[in-house]
Amino acid sequence: MNARANTEREIVEEHIKVEQKRRRCLMCGEMFDSFGPGNRICKKCKSKQAWRSGA
């Protein structure tokens, strides 16, 4: 069982590595380290009130 868990974990870690890359933030236009195609807003912009309020 443990060997299977390690294999699944390795698969997930490899998938994450493939998806990670530098992308341009859709709010401010700055480049940032994205963790996948669904991560298009940088941390700085996500911390702003406009993002948190849904504006």
N, C-alpha and C positions, 0 to 999 in steps of 0.2 A: 504493500500500500504506500509506503513512504517513497519508494522509487517512482511511482506514478505521480505523486504529489510534486516531487522535484521536477519531473518532466513537464507537467502542466505549468508549473511556475516558470520554468525556463522558456516555454512557449510564450507566455504572457510577457515576460521581460523582453524577449526578442521582438515581439509585436510593438511594444512601447518604444524600443529603440528605433524601429523603422518609422514610426509615426512622428517622432520628435524631430523638429527642425525649426529654423528661424523663419518666422512669418511676420508680416506687416499687420499691426493692430488696425482694426477697422474704424476705431474712434479717433486715434491721434496720429496714425500713420507711422509710428516708430516701430523698428524691428524688435522682436522679442523671441525668447525660447518658448515655442508652442509644444504642447504635449499631444497634439493630434489635430486632425482637420476641423474638429468642432471647437477648438480653442483658438479663437480669433481676436479676443480682446485681452490686452496686456494687464498685468496685475495692477499697475498704477491707475489705469482707467477703471478697472473693476472696483477700486477702492473709493472712487468719486461718488458723490451723492446722486448725480444724474444716472449713473449705471444702477445703483442700488434701488432707486425709486422707479426705474423702468421708463424714464423719460427719453 
